[in-house]
């Protein structure tokens, strides 16, 4: 598996695309449209397959 992850495409709060990495740490992003800082992290895999 790759060590690098792709960047988020939009802010989960306002939907804008003006995102930049934040100095708070790995996975932290700042939105320059709504001035929020959020983090993105991988939580894990489901132990079973989800039926649609």
TORDRENKE-470911 format. One record per atom (N, C-alpha, C): residue number from 0; x, y, z; residue in three letters; chain; atom name. Coordinates in Angstrom, 1 decimal, always signed. Example, Ala and Ser with C-alpha at 12.3 -4.5 7.8 and 13.67 -1.06 7.14 Angstrom:
<recs>
 seq      x      y      z type mol atom
   0  +13.2   -5.7   +7.8  Ala   A    N
   0  +12.3   -4.5   +7.8  Ala   A   CA
   0  +13.2   -3.3   +7.8  Ala   A    C
   1  +12.8   -2.2   +7.1  Ser   A    N
   1  +13.7   -1.1   +7.1  Ser   A   CA
   1  +12.9   +0.0   +7.9  Ser   A    C
</recs>
This chain:
<recs>
 seq      x      y      z type mol atom
   0   +0.8   -1.2   +0.0  Unk   A    N
   0   +0.0   +0.0   +0.0  Unk   A   CA
   0   +0.9   +1.2   +0.0  Unk   A    C
   1   +0.4   +2.3   -0.6  Unk   A    N
   1   +1.2   +3.5   -0.7  Unk   A   CA
   1   +1.2   +4.3   +0.6  Unk   A    C
   2   +2.3   +4.9   +0.9  Unk   A    N
   2   +2.5   +5.7   +2.1  Unk   A   CA
   2   +1.8   +7.1   +1.9  Unk   A    C
   3   +1.6   +7.6   +0.7  Unk   A    N
   3   +1.0   +8.9   +0.5  Unk   A   CA
   3   -0.5   +8.7   +0.2  Unk   A    C
   4   -1.2   +9.7   +0.6  Unk   A    N
   4   -2.7   +9.7   +0.4  Unk   A   CA
   4   -3.0  +10.9   -0.4  Unk   A    C
   5   -4.1  +10.8   -1.1  Unk   A    N
   5   -4.5  +11.9   -1.9  Unk   A   CA
   5   -5.1  +13.0   -1.1  Unk   A    C
   6   -5.1  +14.2   -1.5  Unk   A    N
   6   -5.6  +15.4   -0.8  Unk   A   CA
   6   -7.1  +15.4   -0.9  Unk   A    C
   7   -7.8  +15.9   +0.1  Unk   A    N
   7   -9.3  +16.1   +0.0  Unk   A   CA
   7   -9.6  +17.1   -1.2  Unk   A    C
   8  -10.7  +16.8   -1.9  Unk   A    N
   8  -11.1  +17.7   -3.0  Unk   A   CA
   8  -11.9  +18.9   -2.6  Unk   A    C
   9  -12.6  +18.8   -1.5  Unk   A    N
   9  -13.4  +19.9   -1.1  Unk   A   CA
   9  -13.6  +19.9   +0.4  Unk   A    C
  10  -14.0  +21.0   +1.0  Unk   A    N
  10  -14.2  +21.2   +2.4  Unk   A   CA
  10  -15.5  +20.4   +2.8  Unk   A    C
  11  -15.4  +19.6   +3.9  Unk   A    N
  11  -16.6  +18.9   +4.3  Unk   A   CA
  11  -17.7  +19.8   +4.9  Unk   A    C
  12  -17.3  +21.1   +5.3  Unk   A    N
  12  -18.2  +22.0   +5.9  Unk   A   CA
  12  -18.9  +22.9   +4.9  Unk   A    C
  13  -18.1  +23.5   +4.0  Unk   A    N
  13  -18.7  +24.5   +3.1  Unk   A   CA
  13  -18.7  +24.0   +1.6  Unk   A    C
  14  -18.0  +23.0   +1.3  Unk   A    N
  14  -17.9  +22.5   -0.1  Unk   A   CA
  14  -17.0  +23.2   -1.0  Unk   A    C
  15  -16.3  +24.2   -0.5  Unk   A    N
  15  -15.3  +24.9   -1.4  Unk   A   CA
  15  -14.0  +24.1   -1.6  Unk   A    C
  16  -13.3  +24.5   -2.6  Unk   A    N
  16  -12.1  +23.7   -3.0  Unk   A   CA
  16  -10.8  +24.4   -2.6  Unk   A    C
  17  -10.8  +25.5   -1.9  Unk   A    N
  17   -9.6  +26.3   -1.6  Unk   A   CA
  17   -9.0  +25.7   -0.3  Unk   A    C
  18   -8.4  +24.6   -0.4  Unk   A    N
  18   -7.8  +23.9   +0.7  Unk   A   CA
  18   -6.3  +23.9   +0.7  Unk   A    C
  19   -5.6  +24.0   +1.8  Unk   A    N
  19   -4.2  +23.9   +1.9  Unk   A   CA
  19   -3.8  +23.1   +3.2  Unk   A    C
  20   -2.7  +22.4   +3.1  Unk   A    N
  20   -2.2  +21.7   +4.3  Unk   A   CA
  20   -2.0  +22.6   +5.5  Unk   A    C
  21   -2.4  +22.1   +6.7  Unk   A    N
  21   -2.3  +22.9   +7.9  Unk   A   CA
  21   -1.0  +22.5   +8.7  Unk   A    C
  22   -0.4  +23.4   +9.4  Unk   A    N
  22   +0.8  +23.0  +10.2  Unk   A   CA
  22   +0.5  +22.2  +11.4  Unk   A    C
  23   -0.8  +21.9  +11.8  Unk   A    N
  23   -1.1  +21.2  +13.0  Unk   A   CA
  23   -0.6  +19.8  +12.9  Unk   A    C
  24   -0.4  +19.2  +11.8  Unk   A    N
  24   +0.1  +17.8  +11.7  Unk   A   CA
  24   -0.4  +17.1  +10.5  Unk   A    C
  25   +0.0  +15.8  +10.4  Unk   A    N
  25   -0.3  +15.0   +9.3  Unk   A   CA
  25   -1.8  +14.8   +9.1  Unk   A    C
  26   -2.4  +15.1   +8.0  Unk   A    N
  26   -3.8  +14.9   +7.7  Unk   A   CA
  26   -4.6  +16.2   +8.0  Unk   A    C
  27   -4.0  +17.2   +8.5  Unk   A    N
  27   -4.8  +18.5   +8.8  Unk   A   CA
  27   -4.8  +19.4   +7.6  Unk   A    C
  28   -6.0  +19.9   +7.3  Unk   A    N
  28   -6.2  +20.8   +6.2  Unk   A   CA
  28   -7.0  +22.0   +6.7  Unk   A    C
  29   -6.7  +23.2   +6.0  Unk   A    N
  29   -7.4  +24.4   +6.3  Unk   A   CA
  29   -8.1  +24.9   +5.1  Unk   A    C
  30   -9.3  +25.3   +5.3  Unk   A    N
  30  -10.2  +25.8   +4.2  Unk   A   CA
  30  -10.1  +27.4   +4.3  Unk   A    C
  31   -9.7  +28.0   +3.2  Unk   A    N
  31   -9.6  +29.4   +3.2  Unk   A   CA
  31  -10.9  +30.1   +2.9  Unk   A    C
  32  -11.9  +29.4   +2.5  Unk   A    N
  32  -13.2  +29.9   +2.3  Unk   A   CA
  32  -14.0  +30.1   +3.6  Unk   A    C
  33  -14.0  +29.1   +4.5  Unk   A    N
  33  -14.8  +29.2   +5.7  Unk   A   CA
  33  -13.9  +29.3   +7.0  Unk   A    C
  34  -12.6  +29.3   +6.8  Unk   A    N
  34  -11.6  +29.4   +7.9  Unk   A   CA
  34  -11.7  +28.3   +8.9  Unk   A    C
  35  -12.0  +27.1   +8.5  Unk   A    N
  35  -12.1  +25.9   +9.4  Unk   A   CA
  35  -10.8  +25.1   +9.1  Unk   A    C
  36  -10.4  +24.4  +10.2  Unk   A    N
  36   -9.3  +23.4  +10.0  Unk   A   CA
  36   -9.9  +22.1  +10.4  Unk   A    C
  37   -9.6  +21.1   +9.6  Unk   A    N
  37  -10.2  +19.7   +9.8  Unk   A   CA
  37   -9.1  +18.7   +9.5  Unk   A    C
  38   -9.3  +17.5  +10.0  Unk   A    N
  38   -8.3  +16.5   +9.7  Unk   A   CA
  38   -9.0  +15.3   +9.0  Unk   A    C
  39   -8.2  +14.6   +8.2  Unk   A    N
  39   -8.6  +13.5   +7.4  Unk   A   CA
  39   -7.8  +12.3   +7.8  Unk   A    C
  40   -8.4  +11.2   +8.2  Unk   A    N
  40   -7.6  +10.0   +8.6  Unk   A   CA
  40   -8.4   +8.8   +8.2  Unk   A    C
  41   -7.7   +7.7   +8.0  Unk   A    N
  41   -8.2   +6.4   +7.7  Unk   A   CA
  41   -8.7   +5.7   +9.0  Unk   A    C
  42   -9.9   +5.4   +9.1  Unk   A    N
  42  -10.4   +4.8  +10.3  Unk   A   CA
  42  -10.3   +3.3  +10.3  Unk   A    C
  43  -10.4   +2.6   +9.2  Unk   A    N
  43  -10.3   +1.2   +9.1  Unk   A   CA
  43  -11.2   +0.6   +8.1  Unk   A    C
  44  -11.2   -0.7   +8.0  Unk   A    N
  44  -12.0   -1.5   +7.1  Unk   A   CA
  44  -13.2   -2.1   +7.8  Unk   A    C
  45  -14.3   -2.3   +7.1  Unk   A    N
  45  -15.4   -3.1   +7.7  Unk   A   CA
  45  -15.0   -4.5   +7.7  Unk   A    C
  46  -15.5   -5.2   +8.7  Unk   A    N
  46  -15.2   -6.6   +8.9  Unk   A   CA
  46  -16.1   -7.5   +8.0  Unk   A    C
  47  -17.1   -6.9   +7.4  Unk   A    N
  47  -18.0   -7.6   +6.5  Unk   A   CA
  47  -18.3   -6.8   +5.3  Unk   A    C
  48  -18.9   -7.4   +4.3  Unk   A    N
  48  -19.3   -6.7   +3.1  Unk   A   CA
  48  -20.7   -6.1   +3.3  Unk   A    C
  49  -20.8   -4.8   +2.9  Unk   A    N
  49  -22.1   -4.2   +3.1  Unk   A   CA
  49  -22.9   -4.3   +1.8  Unk   A    C
  50  -24.1   -4.9   +1.9  Unk   A    N
  50  -25.0   -5.1   +0.7  Unk   A   CA
  50  -25.7   -3.8   +0.4  Unk   A    C
  51  -25.8   -3.5   -0.9  Unk   A    N
  51  -26.4   -2.2   -1.3  Unk   A   CA
  51  -27.8   -2.5   -1.6  Unk   A    C
</recs>
